[in-house]
């Protein structure tokens, strides 16, 4: 590990307990910053309501740390939107945001569009499939942004059990993202959960970043933020244990392909062949190939979108 990263680990890694919610509220009031929390959701009726309820109870009603709580529904076929609204979130459908640009499938697409329907100076993203959710996932990662003006992006770090096996979650992280980062962006080797879906950043940074539309959004954001604001502007906070729904191996393969493509584009932008990924499933006549397109589209920085610029002027 680079000496620079070792120093960064000491200076820019914290625990959620290092800053009390009351301390964060005082810092928020002193600086006048506002906080938006965004949950991208697709068919998460089983979990989204509990997450919204905890954030609303602990960080809106009990302590007014969060100013805006938004669930962006990316086309759920279940009751995700109804459950989230009943729990107290403002629910916006992905397709209702920036309708002149047809929406593409993918998590990054939803995060990008969420900048147009939120107003907080700090935007905190939380995945909607978490179980045993704690408000520390929000207060922990917005804390450094409220108390340190030199910090621009904060990732959550945590243990990720896989069933009964502690620390065995995050398979795409260990098999794809961590090797890529260590080999090509060693300054980012200190991030415990580089692909984690819980992170917060200043709007002034997010609006300048391109957003890969799919699963590559987290890796792309880290790499682009490193080049834009530097390592010392990035941080991580330990929030304990993350329990969530795990994907099967084939889905993880598709995620890994999208993440690799995101890295590839950042290593050598140019005229590259549109990639696909072929996987195999056993059928009645033996193994049958299934070929999937790999997410390659990216959305431009939000500052280049006319509707976003017009909103700032209004």
C-alpha positions as CSV (number, residue, x, y, z in Angstrom):
1,X,0.0,0.0,0.0
2,X,1.2,3.5,-0.8
3,X,2.5,5.6,2.1
4,X,0.0,8.2,1.0
5,X,-2.9,5.8,1.4
6,X,-1.6,4.7,4.9
7,X,-1.7,8.3,6.0
8,X,-5.1,8.7,4.4
9,X,-6.4,5.7,6.3
10,X,-5.4,7.3,9.6
11,X,-6.7,10.8,8.8
12,X,-9.8,10.0,6.8
13,X,-11.3,6.9,8.3
14,X,-13.8,7.3,11.1
15,X,-16.5,5.5,13.1
16,X,-20.1,6.6,13.1
17,X,-19.8,7.0,16.9
18,X,-17.0,9.7,16.5
19,X,-19.7,12.4,16.0
20,X,-22.9,12.5,17.9
21,X,-26.1,13.4,16.1
22,X,-26.4,16.5,18.3
23,X,-22.9,17.6,17.3
24,X,-23.9,17.1,13.7
25,X,-27.0,19.2,14.2
26,X,-25.0,22.0,15.7
27,X,-22.6,21.9,12.7
28,X,-25.5,21.8,10.3
29,X,-27.1,24.9,11.9
30,X,-23.8,26.8,12.1
31,X,-23.0,26.2,8.4
32,X,-26.5,26.4,7.0
33,X,-26.1,23.2,5.0
34,X,-29.1,21.1,3.9
35,X,-29.2,17.3,3.6
36,X,-31.1,15.2,1.1
37,X,-31.4,11.4,1.4
38,X,-32.2,9.5,-1.8
39,X,-33.2,5.8,-2.0
40,X,-33.1,4.3,-5.5
41,X,-35.7,1.5,-5.5
42,X,-36.9,-1.3,-7.7
43,X,-39.3,-3.9,-6.3
44,X,-38.2,-3.3,-2.7
45,X,-41.6,-3.2,-0.9
46,X,-40.3,-5.7,1.7
47,X,-37.6,-3.3,3.0
48,X,-38.0,0.3,1.8
49,X,-40.7,1.2,4.3
50,X,-38.7,0.2,7.3
51,X,-35.7,2.2,6.0
52,X,-37.8,5.3,5.4
53,X,-39.5,5.0,8.8
54,X,-36.2,4.8,10.6
55,X,-34.7,7.8,8.8
56,X,-37.9,9.9,9.3
57,X,-38.2,9.0,13.0
58,X,-34.6,9.4,14.0
59,X,-33.2,12.1,11.6
60,X,-36.3,14.1,10.6
61,X,-38.6,14.1,13.6
62,X,-36.4,13.4,16.6
63,X,-33.4,15.4,15.4
64,X,-33.9,17.5,12.2
65,X,-30.7,16.5,10.5
66,X,-32.3,15.4,7.2
67,X,-34.3,18.0,5.2
68,X,-35.5,15.9,2.3
69,X,-36.2,12.2,2.1
70,X,-36.9,11.0,-1.5
71,X,-37.4,7.5,-2.9
72,X,-36.9,7.3,-6.7
73,X,-38.8,4.4,-8.1
74,X,-37.3,3.0,-11.2
75,X,-40.3,1.1,-12.4
76,X,-41.3,-1.3,-9.6
77,X,-43.9,-3.9,-10.3
78,X,-44.8,-4.3,-6.6
79,X,-46.0,-1.8,-4.0
80,X,-42.6,-0.1,-3.5
81,X,-44.0,3.4,-4.2
82,X,-47.0,3.0,-2.0
83,X,-45.1,1.5,1.0
84,X,-42.4,4.3,0.7
85,X,-45.0,7.0,0.6
86,X,-46.9,5.6,3.5
87,X,-43.7,5.5,5.6
88,X,-43.2,9.2,4.9
89,X,-40.9,9.6,1.9
90,X,-41.6,11.7,-1.2
91,X,-41.8,9.3,-4.0
92,X,-40.8,10.3,-7.6
93,X,-40.9,7.9,-10.6
94,X,-37.7,7.8,-12.6
95,X,-39.5,8.5,-15.9
96,X,-41.1,11.7,-14.5
97,X,-37.7,13.2,-14.1
98,X,-36.2,14.9,-17.2
99,X,-38.8,13.2,-19.6
100,X,-37.2,14.6,-22.8
101,X,-34.3,12.1,-22.3
102,X,-35.7,8.6,-22.3
103,X,-34.6,6.7,-19.2
104,X,-32.2,3.8,-19.4
105,X,-32.3,0.9,-17.0
106,X,-29.8,0.9,-14.2
107,X,-29.1,2.2,-10.7
108,X,-26.7,5.0,-11.9
109,X,-29.5,6.4,-14.1
110,X,-31.7,6.8,-11.1
111,X,-29.0,8.4,-9.0
112,X,-28.2,10.9,-11.8
113,X,-31.8,11.9,-12.2
114,X,-32.3,12.3,-8.5
115,X,-30.1,15.4,-8.6
116,X,-32.9,17.1,-10.5
117,X,-35.6,16.4,-7.8
118,X,-33.5,17.1,-4.7
119,X,-32.1,20.4,-3.3
120,X,-29.8,19.5,-0.5
121,X,-26.2,20.8,-0.4
122,X,-25.3,17.3,0.8
123,X,-26.9,14.3,-1.0
124,X,-26.8,10.9,0.8
125,X,-27.6,7.7,-1.2
126,X,-28.9,4.6,0.6
127,X,-29.8,1.3,-1.1
128,X,-33.4,0.3,-0.5
129,X,-32.8,-3.5,0.1
130,X,-31.1,-3.1,3.5
131,X,-32.4,-5.1,6.5
132,X,-31.9,-4.3,10.2
133,X,-31.3,-0.7,9.1
134,X,-29.7,1.8,11.5
135,X,-29.9,5.6,11.2
136,X,-26.1,5.5,11.6
137,X,-25.9,4.7,7.9
138,X,-27.0,8.2,7.2
139,X,-25.7,10.3,10.1
140,X,-22.4,8.5,10.0
141,X,-21.6,9.3,6.4
142,X,-23.0,12.9,6.3
143,X,-21.1,13.7,9.5
144,X,-17.7,14.5,8.0
145,X,-19.3,16.6,5.3
146,X,-21.1,18.7,7.9
147,X,-18.0,19.1,10.1
148,X,-15.1,19.3,7.7
149,X,-15.3,21.6,4.6
150,X,-12.4,19.8,3.0
151,X,-14.3,16.5,2.7
152,X,-16.4,16.1,-0.4
153,X,-17.4,12.5,-0.6
154,X,-17.8,9.9,2.2
155,X,-18.3,6.1,1.7
156,X,-19.8,3.8,4.4
157,X,-17.7,0.9,5.4
158,X,-19.1,-2.2,7.2
159,X,-19.0,-5.9,7.6
160,X,-21.0,-7.8,4.9
161,X,-22.1,-11.3,6.0
162,X,-23.1,-13.9,3.4
163,X,-25.7,-16.0,5.2
164,X,-24.1,-17.2,8.4
165,X,-20.6,-16.5,7.2
166,X,-19.3,-13.2,8.5
167,X,-17.3,-11.0,6.1
168,X,-18.0,-13.1,3.0
169,X,-20.3,-10.7,1.3
170,X,-19.1,-8.3,-1.4
171,X,-17.9,-10.9,-3.8
172,X,-17.8,-8.5,-6.8
173,X,-15.8,-6.1,-4.7
174,X,-13.2,-8.7,-3.8
175,X,-13.0,-10.4,-7.2
176,X,-13.3,-7.4,-9.5
177,X,-13.3,-3.9,-8.0
178,X,-10.5,-4.3,-5.4
179,X,-8.0,-5.8,-7.9
180,X,-8.9,-3.1,-10.5
181,X,-8.4,-0.3,-8.0
182,X,-5.2,-1.6,-6.5
183,X,-3.6,-2.1,-9.9
184,X,-4.8,1.0,-11.7
185,X,-5.8,3.5,-9.0
186,X,-3.7,2.5,-6.0
187,X,-4.6,5.7,-4.2
188,X,-8.1,4.2,-3.8
189,X,-6.8,1.0,-2.3
190,X,-7.8,2.1,1.2
191,X,-11.5,2.0,0.7
192,X,-13.0,-0.9,2.5
193,X,-16.3,-1.0,0.5
194,X,-15.6,0.8,-2.8
195,X,-18.8,-0.5,-4.4
196,X,-21.1,0.0,-1.4
197,X,-24.4,1.8,-2.1
198,X,-24.3,4.0,1.0
199,X,-22.4,7.2,0.5
200,X,-22.8,10.9,0.7
201,X,-21.3,13.8,-1.2
202,X,-21.5,17.5,-1.8
203,X,-23.9,18.5,-4.5
204,X,-21.1,20.7,-5.9
205,X,-19.1,17.5,-6.6
206,X,-21.9,15.3,-7.8
207,X,-23.2,17.8,-10.4
208,X,-19.7,17.8,-12.0
209,X,-19.4,14.0,-12.3
210,X,-20.5,11.8,-15.2
211,X,-22.8,8.9,-14.0
212,X,-22.4,5.4,-15.5
213,X,-26.1,4.3,-15.8
214,X,-25.6,0.8,-14.4
215,X,-23.7,-1.0,-11.7
216,X,-20.5,0.8,-12.6
217,X,-21.7,4.0,-11.0
218,X,-19.9,3.5,-7.6
219,X,-16.5,2.7,-9.1
220,X,-16.8,5.4,-11.7
221,X,-17.8,8.0,-9.1
222,X,-14.8,7.1,-6.8
223,X,-12.3,7.2,-9.7
224,X,-13.7,10.5,-11.1
225,X,-13.9,12.1,-7.7
226,X,-10.2,11.2,-7.0
227,X,-9.2,13.0,-10.2
228,X,-11.5,16.0,-9.6
229,X,-10.9,16.7,-5.9
230,X,-8.0,14.5,-4.8
231,X,-7.7,11.7,-2.2
232,X,-7.8,13.9,0.9
233,X,-11.3,15.1,-0.1
234,X,-12.5,11.5,0.2
235,X,-13.3,9.6,3.4
236,X,-15.0,6.6,4.9
237,X,-17.0,5.9,8.0
238,X,-17.6,2.6,9.8
239,X,-21.3,2.0,10.3
240,X,-21.2,-1.5,11.6
241,X,-22.9,-4.4,9.7
242,X,-24.8,-4.3,6.4
243,X,-27.5,-6.9,5.9
244,X,-29.2,-7.1,2.5
245,X,-30.5,-9.3,-0.2
246,X,-27.8,-11.1,-2.1
247,X,-27.7,-11.6,-5.9
248,X,-27.0,-15.0,-7.5
249,X,-23.8,-15.8,-9.3
250,X,-25.0,-14.9,-12.8
251,X,-26.2,-11.5,-11.7
252,X,-22.9,-10.9,-10.0
253,X,-21.2,-11.7,-13.3
254,X,-23.2,-9.1,-15.0
255,X,-22.3,-6.6,-12.3
256,X,-18.6,-7.4,-12.6
257,X,-18.7,-6.9,-16.4
258,X,-20.3,-3.5,-16.0
259,X,-17.7,-2.5,-13.4
260,X,-14.9,-3.7,-15.6
261,X,-16.3,-1.7,-18.5
262,X,-16.5,1.4,-16.4
263,X,-12.8,1.0,-15.4
264,X,-11.9,0.3,-19.0
265,X,-13.5,3.5,-20.2
266,X,-11.6,5.5,-17.7
267,X,-8.3,3.8,-18.5
268,X,-8.5,4.3,-22.2
269,X,-11.4,6.4,-23.6
270,X,-11.7,5.7,-27.3
271,X,-13.5,3.8,-30.0
272,X,-14.1,0.5,-28.2
273,X,-16.3,-2.4,-29.3
274,X,-19.6,-2.5,-27.5
275,X,-19.1,-5.4,-25.1
276,X,-21.3,-8.3,-24.3
277,X,-21.1,-11.0,-21.6
278,X,-22.1,-14.6,-22.4
279,X,-23.1,-16.9,-19.4
280,X,-24.3,-20.5,-19.4
281,X,-27.4,-22.2,-17.9
282,X,-28.1,-25.9,-18.0
283,X,-31.2,-26.6,-20.1
284,X,-33.0,-29.7,-21.4
285,X,-30.3,-30.2,-24.1
286,X,-27.3,-29.3,-22.0
287,X,-25.7,-25.9,-21.3
288,X,-27.3,-23.1,-23.2
289,X,-25.6,-19.7,-23.7
290,X,-27.3,-16.5,-22.5
291,X,-25.7,-13.3,-23.8
292,X,-26.3,-9.9,-22.2
293,X,-25.3,-6.4,-23.2
294,X,-22.9,-4.8,-20.7
295,X,-23.8,-1.3,-19.5
296,X,-21.8,1.2,-21.4
297,X,-23.8,4.4,-21.4
298,X,-23.0,7.3,-19.1
299,X,-24.9,10.4,-18.3
300,X,-23.0,13.7,-18.5
301,X,-22.3,15.9,-15.5
302,X,-25.6,17.5,-14.4
303,X,-24.2,21.0,-14.9
304,X,-24.4,20.3,-18.7
305,X,-28.2,19.7,-18.5
306,X,-30.2,22.8,-19.4
307,X,-33.1,22.0,-17.0
308,X,-30.6,21.7,-14.1
309,X,-29.0,25.1,-15.0
310,X,-32.4,26.7,-15.3
311,X,-33.4,25.5,-11.9
312,X,-30.4,27.1,-10.4
313,X,-31.3,30.5,-12.0
314,X,-35.0,30.3,-10.9
